[in-house]
Amino acid sequence: MMGMTRGALLIAALALTYPAFADDAAECTSGIAMIQAEIAKTPAEPVLAKLRKALKVAEREQKEGEFDECLDAVGDAKRAVK
């Protein structure tokens, strides 16, 4: 009986966090597209280097399903173009 309670709690916790997870995944994807668009504008070399690094990290984290870390990389890219 105790195992079923833990399982039910785990399912409930996952269900509650799924919308946030999906939002982060979508933001990660759009952030990667933004970085690619900024790179296509061929900015100055220091900015370009930061964008390339952020893109590499964001894509890696997206593949690993670490969307919060992807969003950190997207934030780095946004700061680089300001």
LUMFILO-445281 format. One record per residue: x, y, z of N, C-alpha, C in turn; residue in one letter; residue number from 1. Coordinates in Angstrom, 1 decimal. Atoms other than C-alpha are relative to their C-alpha. Layout:
N
<nxx->X nyy->Y nzz->Z caxx->X cayy->Y cazz->Z cxx->X cyy->Y czz->Z residuo->a num->NUM>
...
//
This chain:
82
<nxx->0.8 nyy->-1.2 nzz->0.0 caxx->0.0 cayy->0.0 cazz->0.0 cxx->0.9 cyy->1.3 czz->0.0 residuo->m num->1>
<nxx->-0.9 nyy->-1.1 nzz->-0.1 caxx->2.8 cayy->2.4 cazz->0.9 cxx->0.7 cyy->0.3 czz->-1.4 residuo->m num->2>
<nxx->-0.6 nyy->-0.2 nzz->1.4 caxx->4.4 cayy->1.9 cazz->-2.6 cxx->-0.9 cyy->0.6 czz->-0.9 residuo->g num->3>
<nxx->1.0 nyy->-0.6 nzz->0.9 caxx->1.2 cayy->2.8 cazz->-4.3 cxx->-0.1 cyy->1.5 czz->0.3 residuo->m num->4>
<nxx->0.1 nyy->-1.4 nzz->-0.3 caxx->1.1 cayy->6.0 cazz->-2.4 cxx->1.2 cyy->0.8 czz->-0.5 residuo->t num->5>
<nxx->-1.2 nyy->-0.7 nzz->0.6 caxx->4.6 cayy->7.0 cazz->-3.4 cxx->-0.1 cyy->0.1 czz->-1.5 residuo->r num->6>
<nxx->0.1 nyy->0.0 nzz->1.5 caxx->3.9 cayy->6.1 cazz->-7.0 cxx->-1.1 cyy->1.0 czz->-0.4 residuo->g num->7>
<nxx->1.0 nyy->-1.0 nzz->0.3 caxx->0.7 cayy->8.2 cazz->-6.9 cxx->0.5 cyy->1.4 czz->0.1 residuo->a num->8>
<nxx->-0.6 nyy->-1.3 nzz->-0.2 caxx->2.6 cayy->11.1 cazz->-5.5 cxx->1.0 cyy->0.4 czz->-1.1 residuo->l num->9>
<nxx->-0.9 nyy->-0.2 nzz->1.1 caxx->5.3 cayy->10.8 cazz->-8.1 cxx->-0.7 cyy->0.4 czz->-1.3 residuo->l num->10>
<nxx->0.8 nyy->-0.3 nzz->1.2 caxx->2.7 cayy->10.8 cazz->-10.9 cxx->-0.6 cyy->1.4 czz->0.1 residuo->i num->11>
<nxx->0.6 nyy->-1.3 nzz->-0.2 caxx->1.0 cayy->13.8 cazz->-9.4 cxx->1.0 cyy->1.1 czz->-0.2 residuo->a num->12>
<nxx->-1.1 nyy->-1.0 nzz->0.1 caxx->4.3 cayy->15.7 cazz->-9.1 cxx->0.4 cyy->0.2 czz->-1.5 residuo->a num->13>
<nxx->-0.4 nyy->-0.1 nzz->1.4 caxx->5.2 cayy->14.9 cazz->-12.7 cxx->-1.1 cyy->0.7 czz->-0.8 residuo->l num->14>
<nxx->1.1 nyy->-0.6 nzz->0.7 caxx->1.8 cayy->15.9 cazz->-13.9 cxx->0.0 cyy->1.5 czz->0.2 residuo->a num->15>
<nxx->0.0 nyy->-1.5 nzz->-0.3 caxx->2.1 cayy->19.3 cazz->-12.2 cxx->1.1 cyy->0.7 czz->-0.6 residuo->l num->16>
<nxx->-1.1 nyy->-0.7 nzz->0.6 caxx->5.5 cayy->20.0 cazz->-13.6 cxx->0.1 cyy->-0.1 czz->-1.5 residuo->t num->17>
<nxx->-0.1 nyy->0.2 nzz->1.5 caxx->4.8 cayy->18.9 cazz->-17.2 cxx->-0.2 cyy->1.3 czz->-0.7 residuo->y num->18>
<nxx->0.2 nyy->-1.3 nzz->0.8 caxx->3.4 cayy->22.3 cazz->-18.4 cxx->1.2 cyy->0.9 czz->0.1 residuo->p num->19>
<nxx->-1.2 nyy->-0.8 nzz->-0.1 caxx->6.5 cayy->24.1 cazz->-17.1 cxx->1.1 cyy->-0.6 czz->-0.9 residuo->a num->20>
<nxx->-1.0 nyy->0.7 nzz->0.8 caxx->8.7 cayy->21.4 cazz->-18.7 cxx->-0.2 cyy->0.3 czz->-1.5 residuo->f num->21>
<nxx->0.3 nyy->-0.2 nzz->1.4 caxx->6.9 cayy->21.8 cazz->-22.0 cxx->0.3 cyy->1.5 czz->-0.4 residuo->a num->22>
<nxx->-0.3 nyy->-1.4 nzz->0.3 caxx->7.2 cayy->25.6 cazz->-21.8 cxx->1.5 cyy->0.3 czz->-0.2 residuo->d num->23>
<nxx->-1.4 nyy->-0.1 nzz->0.1 caxx->10.9 cayy->25.4 cazz->-21.2 cxx->0.5 cyy->-0.6 czz->-1.2 residuo->d num->24>
<nxx->-0.4 nyy->0.7 nzz->1.2 caxx->11.3 cayy->23.0 cazz->-24.1 cxx->-0.3 cyy->0.9 czz->-1.2 residuo->a num->25>
<nxx->0.4 nyy->-0.9 nzz->1.1 caxx->9.5 cayy->25.4 cazz->-26.4 cxx->0.9 cyy->1.3 czz->0.0 residuo->a num->26>
<nxx->-0.9 nyy->-1.2 nzz->-0.1 caxx->11.5 cayy->28.4 cazz->-25.1 cxx->1.4 cyy->-0.3 czz->-0.5 residuo->e num->27>
<nxx->-1.3 nyy->0.4 nzz->0.4 caxx->14.7 cayy->26.5 cazz->-25.6 cxx->0.1 cyy->0.0 czz->-1.5 residuo->c num->28>
<nxx->0.0 nyy->0.1 nzz->1.4 caxx->13.8 cayy->25.7 cazz->-29.2 cxx->-0.1 cyy->1.4 czz->-0.7 residuo->t num->29>
<nxx->0.1 nyy->-1.3 nzz->0.6 caxx->12.8 cayy->29.3 cazz->-30.0 cxx->1.3 cyy->0.8 czz->0.3 residuo->s num->30>
<nxx->-1.3 nyy->-0.7 nzz->-0.3 caxx->16.0 cayy->30.6 cazz->-28.2 cxx->1.1 cyy->-0.5 czz->-0.9 residuo->g num->31>
<nxx->-1.0 nyy->0.5 nzz->0.9 caxx->18.1 cayy->28.4 cazz->-30.4 cxx->-0.2 cyy->0.6 czz->-1.4 residuo->i num->32>
<nxx->0.3 nyy->-0.6 nzz->1.3 caxx->16.4 cayy->29.8 cazz->-33.5 cxx->0.4 cyy->1.5 czz->0.1 residuo->a num->33>
<nxx->-0.5 nyy->-1.3 nzz->-0.2 caxx->17.1 cayy->33.3 cazz->-32.1 cxx->1.5 cyy->0.2 czz->-0.2 residuo->m num->34>
<nxx->-1.5 nyy->0.0 nzz->0.1 caxx->20.8 cayy->32.6 cazz->-31.7 cxx->0.4 cyy->-0.2 czz->-1.4 residuo->i num->35>
<nxx->-0.4 nyy->0.2 nzz->1.4 caxx->21.0 cayy->31.2 cazz->-35.2 cxx->-0.3 cyy->1.2 czz->-0.9 residuo->q num->36>
<nxx->0.3 nyy->-1.2 nzz->0.8 caxx->19.3 cayy->34.3 cazz->-36.6 cxx->1.0 cyy->1.1 czz->0.3 residuo->a num->37>
<nxx->-1.0 nyy->-1.0 nzz->-0.4 caxx->21.8 cayy->36.5 cazz->-34.7 cxx->1.3 cyy->-0.3 czz->-0.7 residuo->e num->38>
<nxx->-1.2 nyy->0.4 nzz->0.6 caxx->24.7 cayy->34.5 cazz->-36.0 cxx->-0.1 cyy->0.3 czz->-1.5 residuo->i num->39>
<nxx->0.2 nyy->-0.3 nzz->1.5 caxx->23.3 cayy->34.9 cazz->-39.6 cxx->0.2 cyy->1.5 czz->-0.3 residuo->a num->40>
<nxx->-0.2 nyy->-1.4 nzz->0.2 caxx->23.6 cayy->38.7 cazz->-39.1 cxx->1.5 cyy->0.4 czz->-0.1 residuo->k num->41>
<nxx->-1.5 nyy->-0.1 nzz->-0.1 caxx->27.4 cayy->38.2 cazz->-38.9 cxx->0.4 cyy->1.2 czz->0.8 residuo->t num->42>
<nxx->-0.5 nyy->-1.1 nzz->-0.9 caxx->28.1 cayy->40.4 cazz->-35.9 cxx->1.5 cyy->0.0 czz->0.2 residuo->p num->43>
<nxx->-1.4 nyy->-0.1 nzz->-0.2 caxx->31.5 cayy->41.5 cazz->-34.8 cxx->0.5 cyy->-1.3 czz->0.7 residuo->a num->44>
<nxx->-0.6 nyy->1.2 nzz->-0.4 caxx->33.9 cayy->38.7 cazz->-33.9 cxx->-0.2 cyy->-0.3 czz->1.5 residuo->e num->45>
<nxx->0.2 nyy->0.3 nzz->-1.4 caxx->33.7 cayy->39.0 cazz->-30.1 cxx->-1.4 cyy->-0.5 czz->0.3 residuo->p num->46>
<nxx->1.4 nyy->0.4 nzz->-0.2 caxx->29.9 cayy->38.8 cazz->-30.2 cxx->-0.3 cyy->-1.3 czz->-0.7 residuo->v num->47>
<nxx->0.2 nyy->1.3 nzz->0.7 caxx->30.0 cayy->36.0 cazz->-32.8 cxx->0.5 cyy->-1.1 czz->0.8 residuo->l num->48>
<nxx->-0.5 nyy->1.1 nzz->-0.8 caxx->32.2 cayy->33.9 cazz->-30.6 cxx->-0.9 cyy->-0.3 czz->1.1 residuo->a num->49>
<nxx->0.9 nyy->0.3 nzz->-1.1 caxx->29.9 cayy->34.3 cazz->-27.7 cxx->-1.3 cyy->-0.7 czz->-0.5 residuo->k num->50>
<nxx->1.2 nyy->0.6 nzz->0.6 caxx->26.9 cayy->33.4 cazz->-29.9 cxx->0.2 cyy->-1.4 czz->-0.3 residuo->l num->51>
<nxx->-0.3 nyy->1.4 nzz->0.4 caxx->28.5 cayy->30.3 cazz->-31.3 cxx->0.2 cyy->-0.9 czz->1.3 residuo->r num->52>
<nxx->-0.1 nyy->0.8 nzz->-1.2 caxx->29.4 cayy->29.1 cazz->-27.8 cxx->-1.3 cyy->-0.2 czz->0.6 residuo->k num->53>
<nxx->1.3 nyy->0.1 nzz->-0.6 caxx->25.9 cayy->29.8 cazz->-26.5 cxx->-0.8 cyy->-1.0 czz->-0.8 residuo->a num->54>
<nxx->0.8 nyy->1.0 nzz->0.8 caxx->24.4 cayy->27.9 cazz->-29.5 cxx->0.5 cyy->-1.4 czz->0.2 residuo->l num->55>
<nxx->-0.5 nyy->1.4 nzz->-0.3 caxx->26.7 cayy->24.9 cazz->-28.9 cxx->-0.6 cyy->-0.5 czz->1.3 residuo->k num->56>
<nxx->0.5 nyy->0.4 nzz->-1.4 caxx->25.7 cayy->24.8 cazz->-25.2 cxx->-1.5 cyy->-0.3 czz->-0.1 residuo->v num->57>
<nxx->1.5 nyy->0.2 nzz->0.0 caxx->22.0 cayy->25.3 cazz->-25.9 cxx->-0.4 cyy->-1.2 czz->-0.8 residuo->a num->58>
<nxx->0.3 nyy->1.2 nzz->0.8 caxx->21.9 cayy->22.6 cazz->-28.6 cxx->0.3 cyy->-1.3 czz->0.8 residuo->e num->59>
<nxx->-0.4 nyy->1.1 nzz->-0.8 caxx->23.7 cayy->20.2 cazz->-26.3 cxx->-1.0 cyy->-0.3 czz->1.1 residuo->r num->60>
<nxx->0.9 nyy->0.2 nzz->-1.1 caxx->21.4 cayy->20.8 cazz->-23.4 cxx->-1.4 cyy->-0.3 czz->-0.5 residuo->e num->61>
<nxx->1.3 nyy->0.3 nzz->0.6 caxx->18.3 cayy->20.6 cazz->-25.6 cxx->0.0 cyy->-1.6 czz->-0.3 residuo->q num->62>
<nxx->-0.1 nyy->1.4 nzz->0.2 caxx->19.5 cayy->17.1 cazz->-26.7 cxx->-0.1 cyy->-0.8 czz->1.3 residuo->k num->63>
<nxx->0.0 nyy->0.7 nzz->-1.3 caxx->20.0 cayy->16.1 cazz->-23.1 cxx->-1.3 cyy->0.2 czz->0.8 residuo->e num->64>
<nxx->1.3 nyy->-0.2 nzz->-0.7 caxx->16.6 cayy->17.4 cazz->-22.1 cxx->0.2 cyy->0.9 czz->1.2 residuo->g num->65>
<nxx->-0.3 nyy->-1.0 nzz->-1.1 caxx->18.2 cayy->20.0 cazz->-19.7 cxx->-0.4 cyy->1.4 czz->-0.5 residuo->e num->66>
<nxx->0.5 nyy->-1.3 nzz->0.6 caxx->16.0 cayy->22.9 cazz->-20.8 cxx->0.3 cyy->1.2 czz->0.8 residuo->f num->67>
<nxx->-0.4 nyy->-1.2 nzz->-0.8 caxx->16.8 cayy->25.1 cazz->-17.9 cxx->1.4 cyy->0.4 czz->-0.3 residuo->d num->68>
<nxx->-1.3 nyy->-0.4 nzz->0.4 caxx->20.4 cayy->25.0 cazz->-18.8 cxx->0.1 cyy->0.5 czz->-1.4 residuo->e num->69>
<nxx->0.1 nyy->-0.6 nzz->1.3 caxx->19.5 cayy->25.6 cazz->-22.4 cxx->-0.4 cyy->1.4 czz->0.1 residuo->c num->70>
<nxx->0.4 nyy->-1.4 nzz->-0.2 caxx->17.7 cayy->28.7 cazz->-21.3 cxx->1.0 cyy->0.9 czz->0.6 residuo->l num->71>
<nxx->-1.1 nyy->-0.8 nzz->-0.5 caxx->20.7 cayy->29.8 cazz->-19.4 cxx->0.9 cyy->0.4 czz->-1.2 residuo->d num->72>
<nxx->-0.8 nyy->-0.3 nzz->1.2 caxx->22.7 cayy->29.6 cazz->-22.7 cxx->-0.6 cyy->1.0 czz->-0.9 residuo->a num->73>
<nxx->0.7 nyy->-1.0 nzz->0.8 caxx->20.0 cayy->31.5 cazz->-24.5 cxx->0.1 cyy->1.4 czz->0.6 residuo->v num->74>
<nxx->-0.2 nyy->-1.3 nzz->-0.7 caxx->20.2 cayy->34.2 cazz->-21.8 cxx->1.4 cyy->0.6 czz->-0.3 residuo->g num->75>
<nxx->-1.4 nyy->-0.5 nzz->0.3 caxx->24.0 cayy->34.4 cazz->-22.4 cxx->0.0 cyy->0.6 czz->-1.4 residuo->d num->76>
<nxx->0.0 nyy->-0.5 nzz->1.4 caxx->23.4 cayy->34.9 cazz->-26.1 cxx->-0.8 cyy->1.4 czz->0.0 residuo->a num->77>
<nxx->0.7 nyy->-1.2 nzz->0.0 caxx->20.8 cayy->37.6 cazz->-25.4 cxx->0.8 cyy->1.2 czz->0.6 residuo->k num->78>
<nxx->-0.9 nyy->-1.0 nzz->-0.6 caxx->23.3 cayy->39.5 cazz->-23.2 cxx->1.1 cyy->0.4 czz->-0.9 residuo->r num->79>
<nxx->-1.1 nyy->-0.3 nzz->0.9 caxx->25.9 cayy->39.2 cazz->-25.9 cxx->-0.4 cyy->1.0 czz->-1.1 residuo->a num->80>
<nxx->0.5 nyy->-0.9 nzz->1.1 caxx->23.8 cayy->41.0 cazz->-28.5 cxx->-0.5 cyy->1.4 czz->0.5 residuo->v num->81>
<nxx->0.5 nyy->-1.3 nzz->-0.4 caxx->22.7 cayy->43.9 cazz->-26.3 cxx->1.1 cyy->1.0 czz->-0.1 residuo->k num->82>
//
